[in-house]
Amino acid sequence: MRAIGTRPYIPGRALIVDDNDMIRTLVSRLLSHDGHEVDAAASVEDALALPVADYHALIIDVRLGAERGTDLIERLRSQDPSMPARCLLLTGGIDDDLPPDVAVLYKPFTADDLSAAVRALGDVQPSGASPR
């Protein structure tokens, strides 16, 4: 029996933004296995070339080479103040200055950790998109 007031989790579209090919591929595969439609980008500019408002979850590495994932989040926030609620930052650093309103997953993490963190973003729907 399901608790009153809870909804089943329905995987949606996810965007992975990471400059490391191996991490980008691994995270994409894990989320695809969970039922998400997954797109990937290697940089802030690559991500902004995609319809970011349509994604249910944006998984963003904090350090993107010379760029920072937090810069992407601030650009998204300027377009839509609700966007950070759909973002999950990945970081291995303990000294990163991270926005307090954005979910964080620390490396190393397990597949279950990633799945749970993305599911926690699940109640936030993208503007202009409906759940699948």
C-alpha beads as a LAMMPS data file, in Angstrom:
LAMMPS data file: protein, C-alpha beads

132 atoms
131 bonds

1 atom types
1 bond types

-500.0 500.0 xlo xhi
-500.0 500.0 ylo yhi
-500.0 500.0 zlo zhi

Masses

1 110.0

Atoms # bond

1 1 1 0.000 0.000 0.000
2 1 1 1.265 3.453 -0.929
3 1 1 1.270 6.272 1.610
4 1 1 -1.304 8.999 1.092
5 1 1 0.080 12.114 -0.523
6 1 1 3.022 10.441 -2.253
7 1 1 3.370 9.958 -5.958
8 1 1 5.263 7.237 -7.749
9 1 1 8.549 8.391 -9.225
10 1 1 8.424 8.774 -12.995
11 1 1 11.839 9.135 -14.654
12 1 1 12.079 12.087 -17.013
13 1 1 14.688 13.815 -19.110
14 1 1 18.114 14.305 -17.577
15 1 1 21.083 16.367 -18.685
16 1 1 24.590 15.399 -17.590
17 1 1 27.187 18.193 -17.742
18 1 1 30.711 16.928 -17.106
19 1 1 33.982 17.520 -18.947
20 1 1 35.240 14.021 -18.099
21 1 1 34.145 11.577 -20.829
22 1 1 34.254 8.575 -18.512
23 1 1 32.113 10.193 -15.780
24 1 1 29.684 11.607 -18.345
25 1 1 29.261 8.167 -19.938
26 1 1 28.953 6.339 -16.608
27 1 1 26.356 8.745 -15.176
28 1 1 24.434 8.663 -18.475
29 1 1 24.319 4.863 -18.430
30 1 1 23.223 4.723 -14.796
31 1 1 20.388 7.179 -15.370
32 1 1 19.344 5.474 -18.624
33 1 1 19.189 2.205 -16.692
34 1 1 16.801 3.950 -14.255
35 1 1 14.545 4.884 -17.195
36 1 1 15.600 8.465 -17.875
37 1 1 16.031 9.957 -21.327
38 1 1 19.577 11.278 -21.079
39 1 1 21.499 13.949 -22.944
40 1 1 25.066 14.955 -22.185
41 1 1 27.210 18.050 -22.515
42 1 1 30.909 18.607 -21.880
43 1 1 30.797 22.336 -21.116
44 1 1 28.608 25.207 -19.983
45 1 1 28.187 26.398 -23.570
46 1 1 27.289 22.886 -24.800
47 1 1 24.666 22.655 -22.055
48 1 1 23.188 26.073 -22.854
49 1 1 22.819 25.034 -26.510
50 1 1 20.279 22.419 -25.349
51 1 1 16.686 23.099 -24.200
52 1 1 17.659 23.168 -20.509
53 1 1 14.175 24.223 -19.394
54 1 1 12.848 20.858 -20.608
55 1 1 14.961 18.701 -18.284
56 1 1 13.623 17.188 -15.077
57 1 1 17.142 16.792 -13.689
58 1 1 20.426 18.512 -14.486
59 1 1 23.463 16.707 -13.097
60 1 1 26.373 19.147 -13.225
61 1 1 30.009 18.675 -12.258
62 1 1 31.302 21.549 -10.129
63 1 1 34.595 21.714 -12.019
64 1 1 34.273 21.760 -15.788
65 1 1 37.862 22.349 -16.846
66 1 1 38.350 26.127 -16.809
67 1 1 34.614 26.603 -16.168
68 1 1 32.526 26.009 -13.070
69 1 1 29.233 24.193 -12.868
70 1 1 28.022 26.824 -10.417
71 1 1 28.369 29.417 -13.213
72 1 1 25.967 27.329 -15.297
73 1 1 23.516 27.172 -12.397
74 1 1 23.636 30.959 -11.969
75 1 1 22.959 31.439 -15.680
76 1 1 20.023 29.018 -15.427
77 1 1 18.776 30.815 -12.301
78 1 1 18.741 34.130 -14.207
79 1 1 16.479 32.527 -16.844
80 1 1 14.216 30.751 -14.344
81 1 1 14.598 31.141 -10.557
82 1 1 13.188 27.635 -10.002
83 1 1 15.914 25.896 -12.054
84 1 1 18.351 25.241 -9.152
85 1 1 15.757 22.927 -7.569
86 1 1 16.244 20.591 -10.550
87 1 1 20.039 20.665 -10.362
88 1 1 22.395 18.197 -8.694
89 1 1 26.035 19.207 -8.327
90 1 1 28.726 16.532 -8.406
91 1 1 31.923 17.350 -6.542
92 1 1 34.965 15.728 -5.068
93 1 1 36.120 18.935 -3.449
94 1 1 35.513 19.850 0.142
95 1 1 36.371 23.512 -0.299
96 1 1 33.978 24.298 -3.159
97 1 1 31.777 27.340 -2.605
98 1 1 28.397 25.801 -3.451
99 1 1 24.985 27.464 -3.612
100 1 1 22.969 26.467 -0.522
101 1 1 19.778 25.850 -2.536
102 1 1 21.273 23.220 -4.859
103 1 1 21.530 19.493 -4.087
104 1 1 25.071 18.085 -3.895
105 1 1 26.397 14.568 -4.383
106 1 1 29.976 14.032 -3.231
107 1 1 32.412 11.804 -5.112
108 1 1 32.959 8.958 -4.867
109 1 1 29.333 7.885 -4.996
110 1 1 27.521 4.643 -5.777
111 1 1 24.869 4.005 -8.400
112 1 1 22.305 3.881 -5.586
113 1 1 23.517 7.249 -4.249
114 1 1 23.096 8.813 -7.692
115 1 1 19.680 7.268 -8.213
116 1 1 18.435 8.460 -4.808
117 1 1 19.783 11.987 -5.349
118 1 1 18.103 12.285 -8.755
119 1 1 14.848 10.851 -7.407
120 1 1 14.921 13.510 -4.687
121 1 1 14.735 16.102 -7.477
122 1 1 11.696 14.299 -8.904
123 1 1 8.937 16.454 -7.470
124 1 1 10.113 19.504 -9.398
125 1 1 8.719 19.660 -12.921
126 1 1 10.331 21.597 -15.764
127 1 1 8.486 24.625 -17.044
128 1 1 6.618 23.808 -20.219
129 1 1 7.051 20.057 -19.870
130 1 1 4.825 17.372 -18.490
131 1 1 5.930 14.094 -16.910
132 1 1 6.280 11.219 -19.307

Bonds

1 1 1 2
2 1 2 3
3 1 3 4
4 1 4 5
5 1 5 6
6 1 6 7
7 1 7 8
8 1 8 9
9 1 9 10
10 1 10 11
11 1 11 12
12 1 12 13
13 1 13 14
14 1 14 15
15 1 15 16
16 1 16 17
17 1 17 18
18 1 18 19
19 1 19 20
20 1 20 21
21 1 21 22
22 1 22 23
23 1 23 24
24 1 24 25
25 1 25 26
26 1 26 27
27 1 27 28
28 1 28 29
29 1 29 30
30 1 30 31
31 1 31 32
32 1 32 33
33 1 33 34
34 1 34 35
35 1 35 36
36 1 36 37
37 1 37 38
38 1 38 39
39 1 39 40
40 1 40 41
41 1 41 42
42 1 42 43
43 1 43 44
44 1 44 45
45 1 45 46
46 1 46 47
47 1 47 48
48 1 48 49
49 1 49 50
50 1 50 51
51 1 51 52
52 1 52 53
53 1 53 54
54 1 54 55
55 1 55 56
56 1 56 57
57 1 57 58
58 1 58 59
59 1 59 60
60 1 60 61
61 1 61 62
62 1 62 63
63 1 63 64
64 1 64 65
65 1 65 66
66 1 66 67
67 1 67 68
68 1 68 69
69 1 69 70
70 1 70 71
71 1 71 72
72 1 72 73
73 1 73 74
74 1 74 75
75 1 75 76
76 1 76 77
77 1 77 78
78 1 78 79
79 1 79 80
80 1 80 81
81 1 81 82
82 1 82 83
83 1 83 84
84 1 84 85
85 1 85 86
86 1 86 87
87 1 87 88
88 1 88 89
89 1 89 90
90 1 90 91
91 1 91 92
92 1 92 93
93 1 93 94
94 1 94 95
95 1 95 96
96 1 96 97
97 1 97 98
98 1 98 99
99 1 99 100
100 1 100 101
101 1 101 102
102 1 102 103
103 1 103 104
104 1 104 105
105 1 105 106
106 1 106 107
107 1 107 108
108 1 108 109
109 1 109 110
110 1 110 111
111 1 111 112
112 1 112 113
113 1 113 114
114 1 114 115
115 1 115 116
116 1 116 117
117 1 117 118
118 1 118 119
119 1 119 120
120 1 120 121
121 1 121 122
122 1 122 123
123 1 123 124
124 1 124 125
125 1 125 126
126 1 126 127
127 1 127 128
128 1 128 129
129 1 129 130
130 1 130 131
131 1 131 132
